[in-house]
Amino acid sequence: MTATLPEWLYPPRDSGWEADDLDRIPNLPRHTELIDGALIFMMCPQRSWHDRVIRRLTAALEDLAPTGHTVEAQMTVRLSTKSRPEPDVVAAKVAYDPDRTCFLPDEVDLVVEIVSEESRERDRETKPFKYARAGIRHFWRIEEEHGLPVLHSYELDDTTRVYVATGIHRERIKTAVPFDLDIDLAGLIR
């Protein structure tokens, strides 16, 4: 017996899915990403640790962001026609727009991926490569180490268009880029 897939799972064109299709697909599961023309569904349950870091980091960044910036949790970034990933947190130099469904790379100051078992390879390899190629200046990857968040910070090298590591932060992240930040990392999970 062969299961029939819902009609909306079939791409609307022979070349596959495109970034703008994410706004038009009915019944699309939450947190669906488009990577290289393929729909990626977040099917694994999210751990409380992951959710807490997202919520509290988003709030901390919102408090510290300069006027004219917005910070969003789990909002997609349209990197190209075929890729629209959903970082865990995005800080962008645009005003809040209640109808926004995605950001463009030149609007984004910082993308943050909080690594989970299901997303490890995408968060460590695929997404950073794509974010760098799209010109996003700052990338943070947060991993869990003994129950605590460890933040790996990266900055774009304009010559090579790849990220260069700028630090590994265990207790606190204090930096002037992409804007003045001082965040107690352990406080994200307390």
MARTIPA-334345 format. One record per residue: z, y, x of N, C-alpha, C, O, CB in turn; residue number from 0. Coordinates in steps of 0.2 Angstrom, whole numbers, plus 5000, padded with zeros to 4 digits. Atoms other than C-alpha are relative to their C-alpha. Last residue first. Glycine has a CB too. Layout:
N
{node {Z, Y, X}, {Z, Y, X}, {Z, Y, X}, {Z, Y, X}, {Z, Y, X}, NUM}
...
//
This chain:
190
{node {4993, 5000, 5002}, {5175, 5150, 5093}, {5001, 5002, 4993}, {5006, 5002, 4990}, {5004, 5005, 5004}, 189}
{node {4999, 5007, 5004}, {5156, 5145, 5095}, {5008, 5000, 4998}, {5010, 4995, 4995}, {4999, 4995, 5005}, 188}
{node {5005, 5002, 5005}, {5148, 5162, 5100}, {5002, 4994, 4996}, {5000, 4993, 4991}, {4994, 4999, 5003}, 187}
{node {4999, 4997, 5007}, {5164, 5168, 5108}, {4995, 4998, 4995}, {4997, 4999, 4989}, {5001, 5007, 5001}, 186}
{node {4996, 5005, 5003}, {5160, 5156, 5123}, {5002, 5002, 4993}, {5004, 4998, 4989}, {5007, 5000, 5005}, 185}
{node {5004, 5006, 5002}, {5145, 5167, 5126}, {5005, 4995, 4997}, {5003, 4992, 4992}, {4996, 4997, 5006}, 184}
{node {4996, 5005, 4998}, {5154, 5184, 5127}, {4997, 4993, 4997}, {4997, 4992, 4991}, {5008, 5001, 4997}, 183}
{node {4998, 5005, 5006}, {5140, 5196, 5125}, {5004, 4994, 5003}, {5002, 4991, 5008}, {4993, 4997, 4997}, 182}
{node {4994, 5003, 4997}, {5136, 5212, 5135}, {5003, 4995, 4995}, {5006, 4998, 4990}, {5006, 5005, 5002}, 181}
{node {4997, 5005, 5004}, {5119, 5219, 5132}, {5006, 4997, 5004}, {5006, 4997, 5010}, {4995, 4994, 5000}, 180}
{node {4993, 5001, 4997}, {5110, 5235, 5137}, {5004, 4995, 4995}, {5004, 4995, 4989}, {5004, 5006, 5000}, 179}
{node {4996, 4994, 5001}, {5092, 5233, 5132}, {5007, 4998, 5002}, {5008, 4992, 5004}, {4999, 5002, 4992}, 178}
{node {5005, 4995, 5002}, {5078, 5220, 5137}, {5003, 5007, 4998}, {5000, 5012, 4997}, {4996, 4997, 4994}, 177}
{node {5006, 5001, 5003}, {5086, 5221, 5149}, {5000, 4994, 4996}, {5004, 4989, 4997}, {4995, 4998, 5006}, 176}
{node {5003, 4994, 5003}, {5101, 5230, 5155}, {4994, 4999, 4997}, {4991, 5003, 4994}, {5000, 5005, 5006}, 175}
{node {5007, 4998, 4998}, {5111, 5214, 5157}, {4998, 5007, 4997}, {5000, 5009, 4992}, {4995, 4994, 4999}, 174}
{node {5000, 4993, 5000}, {5128, 5206, 5154}, {4994, 5002, 5004}, {4993, 5000, 5010}, {5007, 5003, 5004}, 173}
{node {5007, 4997, 4998}, {5128, 5188, 5148}, {5001, 5008, 5000}, {5002, 5011, 4995}, {4994, 4998, 4995}, 172}
{node {5003, 4994, 5003}, {5145, 5180, 5148}, {4993, 5002, 5002}, {4992, 5000, 5008}, {5005, 5006, 5001}, 171}
{node {4994, 4997, 5004}, {5155, 5164, 5151}, {4997, 5006, 4996}, {4999, 5007, 4991}, {5005, 5003, 5005}, 170}
{node {4996, 5005, 5003}, {5141, 5152, 5157}, {5006, 5004, 4996}, {5007, 5001, 4990}, {5003, 4996, 5005}, 169}
{node {4994, 4997, 5002}, {5126, 5162, 5162}, {5004, 4996, 4996}, {5002, 4993, 4991}, {4998, 5007, 4996}, 168}
{node {4997, 5005, 5004}, {5112, 5155, 5172}, {5007, 5003, 4998}, {5011, 5004, 5003}, {5000, 4993, 5004}, 167}
{node {4993, 5002, 5000}, {5101, 5169, 5179}, {5002, 4994, 4996}, {4998, 4992, 4991}, {5004, 5006, 4999}, 166}
{node {4996, 4994, 4998}, {5085, 5178, 5182}, {5007, 4999, 5000}, {5011, 5003, 5002}, {4998, 5006, 4995}, 165}
{node {4993, 5001, 5002}, {5073, 5163, 5181}, {5004, 5006, 5003}, {5003, 5008, 5009}, {5003, 4994, 5003}, 164}
{node {4996, 5001, 4994}, {5055, 5169, 5183}, {5007, 5000, 4997}, {5009, 5004, 4994}, {4998, 5005, 5005}, 163}
{node {4993, 4997, 4999}, {5043, 5167, 5168}, {5004, 4998, 5006}, {5002, 4993, 5009}, {5004, 4997, 4994}, 162}
{node {4995, 5005, 5001}, {5025, 5165, 5170}, {5007, 5003, 5000}, {5008, 5008, 5003}, {4999, 4994, 5005}, 161}
{node {4999, 5001, 5007}, {5011, 5178, 5168}, {5004, 4994, 4999}, {5002, 4990, 4994}, {4993, 5000, 4997}, 160}
{node {5001, 5007, 5001}, {5007, 5176, 5187}, {5000, 4999, 4992}, {4998, 4993, 4990}, {5005, 4996, 5003}, 159}
{node {5005, 5002, 4996}, {5006, 5195, 5191}, {4998, 4993, 4998}, {4992, 4991, 4997}, {5002, 5000, 5007}, 158}
{node {5007, 4998, 5003}, {5016, 5201, 5176}, {4994, 4998, 5004}, {4989, 4997, 5002}, {5000, 5008, 5001}, 157}
{node {5003, 4998, 4993}, {5031, 5190, 5181}, {4993, 5002, 4997}, {4989, 4998, 4996}, {5000, 4995, 5005}, 156}
{node {5007, 5001, 4998}, {5040, 5188, 5164}, {4998, 5004, 5006}, {4999, 5009, 5007}, {4996, 5003, 4994}, 155}
{node {5004, 4994, 5001}, {5059, 5188, 5164}, {4993, 4998, 5002}, {4991, 4994, 5007}, {5003, 5006, 5004}, 154}
{node {5006, 4999, 4997}, {5070, 5173, 5161}, {4997, 5006, 4999}, {4998, 5009, 4994}, {4995, 4994, 4998}, 153}
{node {5004, 4994, 5002}, {5088, 5170, 5156}, {4994, 5000, 5005}, {4994, 4998, 5010}, {5004, 5006, 5001}, 152}
{node {5004, 4999, 4995}, {5097, 5153, 5155}, {4995, 5005, 4998}, {4991, 5005, 4993}, {4995, 4993, 5001}, 151}
{node {5006, 4996, 5002}, {5112, 5154, 5143}, {4996, 5000, 5007}, {4998, 5003, 5012}, {5001, 5007, 4998}, 150}
{node {5002, 4998, 4993}, {5125, 5140, 5144}, {4993, 5004, 4999}, {4988, 5000, 4996}, {5000, 4994, 5005}, 149}
{node {5006, 4998, 4999}, {5134, 5138, 5127}, {4999, 5002, 5007}, {5003, 5006, 5010}, {4998, 5006, 4995}, 148}
{node {5000, 4993, 4999}, {5150, 5128, 5127}, {4992, 5002, 5001}, {4989, 4998, 5003}, {5004, 5002, 5005}, 147}
{node {4998, 4997, 5006}, {5153, 5110, 5120}, {4999, 5008, 5000}, {5000, 5011, 4995}, {5007, 4999, 4998}, 146}
{node {4993, 5002, 5002}, {5154, 5102, 5137}, {5002, 5004, 4994}, {5007, 5007, 4994}, {5004, 5002, 5006}, 145}
{node {4997, 5004, 4994}, {5137, 5110, 5141}, {5007, 5000, 4999}, {5011, 5005, 4999}, {4998, 5004, 5007}, 144}
{node {4993, 5002, 5000}, {5125, 5115, 5127}, {5003, 4996, 5006}, {5000, 4991, 5008}, {5001, 4996, 4993}, 143}
{node {4999, 5008, 5000}, {5109, 5123, 5131}, {5008, 4999, 4999}, {5011, 5004, 5000}, {4998, 4997, 5007}, 142}
{node {4993, 5002, 5000}, {5103, 5141, 5127}, {5001, 4992, 4999}, {4998, 4989, 4995}, {5004, 5004, 4995}, 141}
{node {4999, 5007, 5002}, {5086, 5146, 5133}, {5007, 4999, 5000}, {5010, 5000, 5005}, {4995, 4995, 5004}, 140}
{node {4994, 5003, 4999}, {5082, 5165, 5134}, {5000, 4993, 4997}, {4998, 4992, 4992}, {5006, 5004, 4997}, 139}
{node {4999, 5006, 5003}, {5065, 5173, 5136}, {5007, 4997, 5002}, {5009, 4997, 5008}, {4995, 4995, 5002}, 138}
{node {4994, 5003, 4999}, {5061, 5191, 5140}, {5001, 4994, 4996}, {4999, 4993, 4990}, {5006, 5005, 4999}, 137}
{node {4997, 4998, 4994}, {5044, 5200, 5142}, {5006, 4996, 5002}, {5007, 4994, 5008}, {5002, 5007, 5000}, 136}
{node {4993, 4998, 5002}, {5034, 5192, 5129}, {5004, 5001, 5006}, {5004, 4996, 5010}, {5002, 4995, 4995}, 135}
{node {4997, 4993, 4997}, {5016, 5193, 5136}, {5007, 5002, 4998}, {5009, 5008, 4999}, {4995, 5005, 4998}, 134}
{node {5001, 4994, 5005}, {5007, 5180, 5125}, {5003, 5006, 5003}, {5002, 5011, 4999}, {5003, 4997, 4994}, 133}
{node {5007, 4999, 5000}, {5005, 5168, 5141}, {4999, 5006, 4995}, {4994, 5010, 4995}, {4996, 4994, 4998}, 132}
{node {5002, 4996, 4994}, {5024, 5170, 5143}, {4993, 5002, 5000}, {4991, 5007, 5002}, {5002, 4996, 5007}, 131}
{node {4997, 4993, 5001}, {5028, 5165, 5125}, {4998, 5004, 5006}, {4996, 5010, 5006}, {5008, 4999, 5000}, 130}
{node {5004, 4996, 5004}, {5016, 5150, 5127}, {5003, 5007, 4999}, {4999, 5012, 4998}, {5000, 4997, 4993}, 129}
{node {5007, 4999, 4997}, {5023, 5143, 5143}, {4996, 5005, 4995}, {4993, 5009, 4997}, {4997, 4994, 5001}, 128}
{node {5000, 4995, 4995}, {5041, 5146, 5136}, {4993, 5001, 5003}, {4992, 5007, 5004}, {5005, 4998, 5006}, 127}
{node {4999, 4993, 5002}, {5036, 5137, 5120}, {5001, 5005, 5005}, {4998, 5010, 5005}, {5007, 5000, 4996}, 126}
{node {5006, 4997, 5003}, {5029, 5121, 5128}, {5001, 5007, 4998}, {4997, 5011, 4999}, {4999, 4996, 4993}, 125}
{node {5007, 5000, 4996}, {5041, 5117, 5142}, {4995, 5004, 4996}, {4992, 5009, 4998}, {4998, 4993, 5001}, 124}
{node {5000, 5000, 4993}, {5060, 5119, 5138}, {4993, 5001, 5004}, {4993, 5004, 5009}, {5003, 4994, 5003}, 123}
{node {4996, 4994, 4998}, {5060, 5123, 5120}, {5001, 5001, 5007}, {5001, 5007, 5010}, {5007, 4999, 4997}, 122}
{node {5003, 4994, 5003}, {5046, 5111, 5115}, {5004, 5006, 5003}, {5001, 5011, 5005}, {5000, 5000, 4993}, 121}
{node {5006, 4999, 4996}, {5054, 5097, 5126}, {4996, 5006, 4998}, {4993, 5010, 5002}, {4995, 4994, 4999}, 120}
{node {4999, 4999, 4993}, {5071, 5099, 5119}, {4994, 5001, 5004}, {4993, 5006, 5008}, {5004, 4994, 5003}, 119}
{node {5004, 4994, 4997}, {5067, 5102, 5101}, {5000, 5000, 5007}, {4996, 5005, 5010}, {5002, 5006, 4996}, 118}
{node {5007, 5000, 5003}, {5074, 5086, 5093}, {4995, 5005, 5003}, {4989, 5003, 5003}, {5000, 5001, 4992}, 117}
{node {5003, 5006, 4998}, {5089, 5085, 5104}, {4993, 4999, 4998}, {4989, 4997, 5002}, {5004, 4994, 4997}, 116}
{node {4997, 5006, 5004}, {5093, 5103, 5101}, {4997, 4994, 5003}, {4991, 4994, 5006}, {4999, 5001, 4992}, 115}
{node {5003, 5007, 5000}, {5090, 5118, 5112}, {5004, 4995, 4996}, {5010, 4995, 4996}, {5000, 4998, 5008}, 114}
{node {4993, 5003, 4999}, {5094, 5136, 5107}, {4998, 4992, 4999}, {4996, 4990, 4994}, {5005, 5002, 4994}, 113}
{node {5000, 5007, 5003}, {5078, 5145, 5109}, {5006, 4997, 5002}, {5009, 4997, 5008}, {4994, 4996, 5004}, 112}
{node {4994, 5005, 4998}, {5079, 5164, 5111}, {4999, 4993, 4997}, {4997, 4993, 4991}, {5007, 5003, 4998}, 111}
{node {5000, 5006, 5004}, {5064, 5177, 5111}, {5006, 4995, 5003}, {5007, 4995, 5009}, {4993, 4996, 4999}, 110}
{node {4996, 5006, 4998}, {5066, 5194, 5118}, {4999, 4995, 4995}, {5000, 4996, 4989}, {5008, 5002, 5001}, 109}
{node {4997, 4999, 4994}, {5057, 5211, 5117}, {5003, 4993, 5003}, {5003, 4992, 5009}, {5005, 5005, 5000}, 108}
{node {4994, 5004, 4998}, {5045, 5206, 5104}, {5002, 5002, 5007}, {4998, 5002, 5011}, {4998, 4993, 4999}, 107}
{node {4994, 4997, 5003}, {5033, 5219, 5096}, {5006, 4997, 5003}, {5011, 5000, 5002}, {4999, 4999, 4992}, 106}
{node {4999, 4994, 4997}, {5018, 5215, 5108}, {5006, 5004, 4997}, {5008, 5009, 4999}, {4994, 5005, 5000}, 105}
{node {4997, 5000, 4993}, {5020, 5197, 5104}, {5001, 5007, 5003}, {5007, 5008, 5006}, {4995, 4996, 5004}, 104}
{node {5005, 5000, 4995}, {5017, 5200, 5085}, {5003, 5000, 5007}, {5008, 5003, 5008}, {4994, 5005, 4999}, 103}
{node {5001, 4995, 4995}, {5031, 5196, 5073}, {4994, 4999, 5004}, {4991, 4993, 5004}, {5006, 5001, 5004}, 102}
{node {5001, 5002, 4993}, {5031, 5185, 5057}, {5000, 5007, 5005}, {4999, 5012, 5002}, {4994, 4996, 5001}, 101}
{node {4999, 5007, 4999}, {5035, 5185, 5039}, {4999, 4998, 5007}, {5000, 4992, 5008}, {4995, 4997, 4995}, 100}
{node {5002, 5003, 4994}, {5039, 5204, 5036}, {5001, 4992, 5000}, {5006, 4990, 4998}, {5003, 5003, 5006}, 99}
{node {5005, 5004, 5002}, {5042, 5209, 5018}, {4997, 4996, 5006}, {4992, 4993, 5005}, {4994, 5004, 4996}, 98}
{node {4998, 5006, 5004}, {5059, 5216, 5021}, {4995, 4995, 4998}, {4996, 4990, 4996}, {5003, 5003, 4993}, 97}
{node {5005, 5000, 5006}, {5053, 5227, 5035}, {5002, 4994, 4996}, {5001, 4988, 4998}, {4993, 4999, 5003}, 96}
{node {5000, 5006, 5005}, {5066, 5231, 5048}, {4995, 5001, 4994}, {4994, 5007, 4992}, {5008, 5000, 4997}, 95}
{node {4995, 4999, 5005}, {5060, 5244, 5061}, {5000, 4994, 4995}, {4995, 4990, 4995}, {4999, 5006, 4996}, 94}
{node {5003, 4998, 5006}, {5050, 5237, 5076}, {5006, 5001, 4995}, {5011, 4998, 4995}, {4995, 4995, 4997}, 93}
{node {5000, 4993, 5000}, {5055, 5234, 5094}, {4996, 5003, 4994}, {4992, 5007, 4995}, {4998, 5003, 5007}, 92}
{node {5006, 4996, 5000}, {5059, 5216, 5092}, {5001, 5007, 4999}, {5005, 5010, 4996}, {4995, 4997, 4994}, 91}
{node {4999, 4993, 5000}, {5073, 5204, 5095}, {4994, 5004, 5001}, {4990, 5003, 5006}, {5006, 5002, 5006}, 90}
{node {5005, 4996, 4998}, {5070, 5186, 5090}, {5003, 5007, 5000}, {5005, 5009, 4995}, {4993, 5000, 4996}, 89}
{node {4998, 4993, 5000}, {5082, 5172, 5088}, {4994, 5004, 5003}, {4992, 5002, 5008}, {5007, 5002, 5003}, 88}
{node {4994, 5000, 5003}, {5079, 5153, 5085}, {5003, 5007, 4998}, {5005, 5009, 4993}, {5006, 4996, 5004}, 87}
{node {4994, 5000, 4996}, {5061, 5155, 5089}, {5007, 5000, 4996}, {5006, 5002, 4990}, {5000, 5006, 5005}, 86}
{node {4994, 4997, 5003}, {5049, 5149, 5076}, {5005, 5000, 5005}, {5009, 4995, 5005}, {5001, 4997, 4993}, 85}
{node {4993, 5004, 4999}, {5032, 5145, 5084}, {5005, 5005, 4996}, {5004, 5010, 4995}, {5001, 4999, 5007}, 84}
{node {4995, 4995, 5003}, {5015, 5153, 5077}, {5007, 4996, 5000}, {5009, 4994, 4995}, {4998, 5002, 4993}, 83}
{node {4993, 5001, 4999}, {5001, 5145, 5087}, {5004, 5005, 4997}, {5003, 5011, 4998}, {5001, 5000, 5008}, 82}
{node {4998, 5007, 5001}, {4983, 5142, 5082}, {5007, 4999, 5002}, {5009, 4993, 5001}, {4996, 4996, 5005}, 81}
{node {5003, 5003, 5007}, {4976, 5160, 5079}, {5003, 4993, 4999}, {5004, 4991, 4993}, {4993, 5000, 5000}, 80}
{node {5008, 5001, 5000}, {4987, 5166, 5093}, {4998, 4997, 4993}, {5002, 4996, 4989}, {4998, 4995, 5006}, 79}
{node {5002, 5000, 4993}, {5006, 5170, 5097}, {4992, 5000, 5001}, {4989, 5004, 5005}, {5002, 4995, 5004}, 78}
{node {5007, 5002, 5000}, {5011, 5174, 5079}, {4997, 5001, 5007}, {4995, 5007, 5009}, {4996, 5004, 4995}, 77}
{node {5003, 4996, 4996}, {5030, 5174, 5081}, {4992, 4998, 5000}, {4991, 4992, 5002}, {5003, 5001, 5007}, 76}
{node {5005, 5002, 4995}, {5040, 5166, 5068}, {4997, 5005, 5003}, {4997, 5011, 5001}, {4994, 4996, 4995}, 75}
{node {5006, 4996, 5002}, {5057, 5171, 5061}, {4994, 4998, 5005}, {4995, 4999, 5011}, {5001, 5008, 4999}, 74}
{node {5004, 5005, 5002}, {5072, 5159, 5064}, {4994, 5004, 4996}, {4992, 5002, 4990}, {5003, 4995, 4995}, 73}
{node {4999, 5007, 4998}, {5085, 5173, 5066}, {4994, 4996, 4996}, {4993, 4997, 4991}, {5007, 4997, 4997}, 72}
{node {5001, 5005, 5005}, {5080, 5191, 5066}, {5001, 4993, 5002}, {5000, 4991, 5008}, {4993, 5000, 4997}, 71}
{node {4999, 5006, 4998}, {5084, 5206, 5076}, {5000, 4995, 4994}, {5003, 4996, 4989}, {5007, 5000, 5004}, 70}
{node {4997, 5004, 5005}, {5077, 5223, 5073}, {5001, 4993, 5003}, {4997, 4991, 5008}, {4995, 4999, 4994}, 69}
{node {5001, 5008, 4999}, {5074, 5237, 5084}, {5003, 4996, 4994}, {5007, 4999, 4990}, {5004, 4998, 5007}, 68}
{node {5007, 5001, 5001}, {5072, 5256, 5079}, {4998, 4993, 5002}, {4992, 4991, 5002}, {4996, 5004, 5005}, 67}
{node {5003, 4998, 5006}, {5089, 5261, 5085}, {4992, 4998, 5000}, {4989, 4999, 5006}, {5001, 5007, 4999}, 66}
{node {5001, 4993, 5001}, {5094, 5251, 5100}, {4997, 5001, 4993}, {4995, 4997, 4990}, {4996, 5003, 5006}, 65}
{node {5008, 4998, 5000}, {5100, 5233, 5098}, {5000, 5007, 4999}, {5003, 5010, 4995}, {4996, 4996, 4995}, 64}
{node {5001, 4997, 4993}, {5119, 5230, 5103}, {4993, 5003, 5000}, {4991, 5007, 5004}, {5001, 4995, 5005}, 63}
{node {4995, 4994, 4999}, {5126, 5226, 5085}, {4998, 5004, 5006}, {4999, 5010, 5007}, {5007, 4997, 5001}, 62}
{node {5001, 4995, 5005}, {5110, 5216, 5080}, {5005, 5006, 5002}, {5003, 5012, 5001}, {5001, 4998, 4993}, 61}
{node {5006, 4996, 4998}, {5111, 5206, 5097}, {4999, 5006, 4995}, {4997, 5011, 4997}, {4994, 4995, 5000}, 60}
{node {4999, 4996, 4993}, {5129, 5201, 5093}, {4994, 5004, 5002}, {4995, 5010, 5004}, {5002, 4995, 5005}, 59}
{node {4995, 4995, 5001}, {5125, 5196, 5075}, {5001, 5005, 5006}, {5001, 5011, 5005}, {5006, 4998, 4996}, 58}
{node {5004, 4995, 5004}, {5110, 5186, 5080}, {5004, 5006, 4999}, {5002, 5012, 4999}, {4997, 4997, 4994}, 57}
{node {5005, 4997, 4995}, {5120, 5177, 5094}, {4996, 5006, 4996}, {4995, 5011, 4998}, {4996, 4995, 5003}, 56}
{node {4996, 4996, 4996}, {5133, 5173, 5080}, {4997, 5004, 5006}, {4998, 5010, 5007}, {5006, 4997, 5003}, 55}
{node {4997, 4995, 5004}, {5121, 5166, 5068}, {5004, 5005, 5004}, {5003, 5011, 5003}, {5005, 4997, 4995}, 54}
{node {5005, 4996, 5003}, {5111, 5156, 5080}, {5003, 5006, 4997}, {5001, 5012, 4998}, {4995, 4996, 4996}, 53}
{node {5003, 4996, 4994}, {5126, 5150, 5090}, {4995, 5004, 4997}, {4994, 5010, 4999}, {4997, 4995, 5006}, 52}
{node {4995, 4995, 4998}, {5134, 5144, 5074}, {4998, 5005, 5005}, {4999, 5011, 5005}, {5007, 4997, 5002}, 51}
{node {5000, 4995, 5005}, {5119, 5135, 5068}, {5004, 5006, 5002}, {5003, 5012, 5001}, {5002, 4997, 4993}, 50}
{node {5006, 4997, 5000}, {5117, 5125, 5084}, {5000, 5006, 4995}, {4998, 5012, 4997}, {4994, 4995, 4999}, 49}
{node {5000, 4996, 4994}, {5135, 5120, 5084}, {4994, 5005, 5001}, {4995, 5011, 5003}, {5001, 4995, 5007}, 48}
{node {4996, 4994, 5001}, {5135, 5115, 5066}, {5000, 5004, 5006}, {4999, 5011, 5006}, {5007, 4998, 4998}, 47}
{node {4993, 5000, 4998}, {5121, 5103, 5070}, {5003, 5006, 4999}, {5000, 5012, 4999}, {5001, 4997, 5007}, 46}
{node {4998, 4995, 4995}, {5104, 5105, 5061}, {5007, 4999, 5001}, {5011, 4998, 4996}, {4998, 5007, 4998}, 45}
{node {4995, 4995, 5002}, {5098, 5090, 5052}, {5002, 5004, 5005}, {5003, 5001, 5011}, {5006, 4996, 4996}, 44}
{node {4993, 5003, 4998}, {5082, 5082, 5059}, {5005, 5005, 4997}, {5004, 5011, 4997}, {5001, 5000, 5007}, 43}
{node {4997, 5005, 5005}, {5066, 5086, 5049}, {5007, 4998, 5002}, {5010, 4995, 4997}, {4995, 4994, 5000}, 42}
{node {4993, 5002, 4997}, {5060, 5102, 5058}, {5004, 4995, 4995}, {5006, 4998, 4990}, {5004, 5007, 5000}, 41}
{node {4994, 5000, 5005}, {5042, 5101, 5053}, {5006, 4998, 5003}, {5007, 4994, 5007}, {4998, 4995, 4994}, 40}
{node {4994, 5003, 4998}, {5028, 5105, 5066}, {5006, 5001, 4995}, {5008, 5007, 4994}, {5003, 5002, 5007}, 39}
{node {4994, 4998, 5003}, {5011, 5109, 5059}, {5006, 4996, 5003}, {5006, 4990, 5003}, {5000, 4999, 4992}, 38}
{node {4996, 5005, 5003}, {4998, 5107, 5072}, {5006, 5002, 4997}, {5010, 5006, 5000}, {5001, 4994, 5005}, 37}
{node {5004, 5002, 5006}, {4985, 5120, 5077}, {5003, 4995, 4996}, {5001, 4992, 4991}, {4993, 4998, 5001}, 36}
{node {5007, 5002, 4998}, {4991, 5122, 5095}, {4997, 4997, 4993}, {4993, 4992, 4994}, {5001, 4995, 5005}, 35}
{node {5001, 5000, 4993}, {5009, 5124, 5088}, {4993, 4997, 5002}, {4992, 4991, 5000}, {5006, 4996, 5004}, 34}
{node {5007, 5002, 4998}, {5012, 5130, 5071}, {4999, 5000, 5007}, {5000, 5005, 5010}, {4995, 5004, 4996}, 33}
{node {5003, 4996, 4995}, {5030, 5130, 5065}, {4993, 4997, 5001}, {4991, 4992, 4999}, {5004, 4999, 5007}, 32}
{node {5006, 5003, 4998}, {5039, 5124, 5049}, {4996, 5005, 5005}, {4996, 5011, 5004}, {4995, 4999, 4994}, 31}
{node {5000, 5000, 4993}, {5057, 5131, 5048}, {4993, 4996, 5002}, {4994, 4992, 5007}, {5006, 4996, 5002}, 30}
{node {4997, 4995, 4996}, {5058, 5128, 5029}, {4999, 4998, 5008}, {4999, 4992, 5009}, {5008, 5001, 4998}, 29}
{node {4993, 5001, 4998}, {5046, 5115, 5022}, {5003, 5006, 5004}, {4999, 5009, 5008}, {5002, 4994, 5003}, 28}
{node {4999, 5001, 4993}, {5030, 5122, 5015}, {5007, 4999, 5001}, {5011, 5003, 4999}, {4997, 5006, 5004}, 27}
{node {4995, 5005, 4999}, {5030, 5120, 4996}, {5001, 4998, 5007}, {5003, 4993, 5009}, {4998, 4994, 4996}, 26}
{node {4994, 5001, 5005}, {5014, 5130, 4994}, {5004, 4995, 5002}, {5002, 4990, 5005}, {4997, 4999, 4993}, 25}
{node {4999, 5007, 5002}, {5004, 5135, 5010}, {5006, 4999, 4995}, {5012, 5001, 4997}, {5001, 4995, 5007}, 24}
{node {5004, 5002, 5006}, {4999, 5153, 5010}, {5001, 4993, 4998}, {4999, 4991, 4993}, {4993, 5001, 5001}, 23}
{node {4998, 4995, 5006}, {5010, 5162, 5023}, {4997, 4998, 4993}, {4999, 5000, 4988}, {4998, 5007, 5002}, 22}
{node {4993, 5001, 5002}, {5009, 5147, 5035}, {5002, 5005, 4995}, {5007, 5003, 4991}, {5004, 5002, 5007}, 21}
{node {4999, 5006, 5005}, {4990, 5148, 5034}, {5007, 4999, 4998}, {5009, 4997, 4992}, {4997, 4994, 5002}, 20}
{node {4999, 4996, 5006}, {4990, 5165, 5044}, {5001, 4995, 4994}, {5003, 4997, 4989}, {4995, 5004, 4998}, 19}
{node {4994, 4997, 5001}, {4993, 5155, 5060}, {5001, 5003, 4993}, {5007, 5003, 4990}, {5001, 5006, 5005}, 18}
{node {4999, 4994, 4996}, {4979, 5143, 5058}, {5006, 5004, 4998}, {5009, 5003, 4993}, {4993, 5005, 4999}, 17}
{node {4995, 4995, 5003}, {4978, 5125, 5053}, {4999, 5006, 5005}, {4998, 5006, 5011}, {5007, 4998, 5000}, 16}
{node {4993, 5001, 5001}, {4963, 5114, 5057}, {5004, 5006, 4998}, {5001, 5010, 4995}, {5003, 4998, 5007}, 15}
{node {4997, 4998, 4993}, {4945, 5117, 5064}, {5008, 5000, 5000}, {5011, 5001, 5005}, {4998, 5007, 5002}, 14}
{node {5001, 5005, 4995}, {4938, 5107, 5049}, {5004, 5002, 5007}, {5006, 4997, 5010}, {4993, 4999, 5001}, 13}
{node {5006, 4999, 4996}, {4946, 5120, 5037}, {4999, 4994, 5005}, {5004, 4991, 5007}, {4999, 5007, 5003}, 12}
{node {5006, 4996, 5004}, {4959, 5121, 5024}, {4994, 5000, 5003}, {4989, 5002, 5000}, {5003, 5006, 4998}, 11}
{node {5002, 4994, 4998}, {4971, 5108, 5033}, {4994, 5003, 4996}, {4990, 4999, 4993}, {4997, 5000, 5007}, 10}
{node {5007, 5000, 4997}, {4977, 5094, 5023}, {4998, 5007, 5002}, {4998, 5011, 4998}, {4995, 4996, 4995}, 9}
{node {4999, 5002, 4993}, {4996, 5094, 5020}, {4993, 4999, 5003}, {4993, 4999, 5010}, {5003, 4993, 5000}, 8}
{node {4999, 4994, 4996}, {4994, 5105, 5004}, {5001, 4998, 5008}, {5000, 5002, 5012}, {5006, 5003, 4998}, 7}
{node {5006, 4996, 4999}, {4986, 5090, 4995}, {5001, 5006, 5005}, {4997, 5007, 5009}, {4997, 5003, 4994}, 6}
{node {5001, 4995, 5005}, {5002, 5079, 4996}, {4994, 5004, 5002}, {4992, 5005, 5008}, {5006, 5005, 5000}, 5}
{node {4997, 4993, 4998}, {4999, 5064, 5006}, {4999, 5005, 4995}, {4994, 5005, 4992}, {4998, 5002, 5007}, 4}
{node {5004, 4995, 5001}, {4995, 5047, 4997}, {5004, 5007, 5002}, {5009, 5008, 5000}, {4997, 5001, 4993}, 3}
{node {4997, 4994, 5003}, {5005, 5032, 5003}, {4995, 5006, 5000}, {4991, 5007, 5005}, {5007, 5003, 5003}, 2}
{node {5000, 4994, 4996}, {4995, 5017, 5007}, {5003, 5006, 4996}, {5001, 5007, 4990}, {4992, 5001, 5002}, 1}
{node {5000, 4994, 5004}, {5000, 5000, 5000}, {5000, 5006, 5004}, {5004, 5007, 5009}, {5006, 5000, 4995}, 0}
//
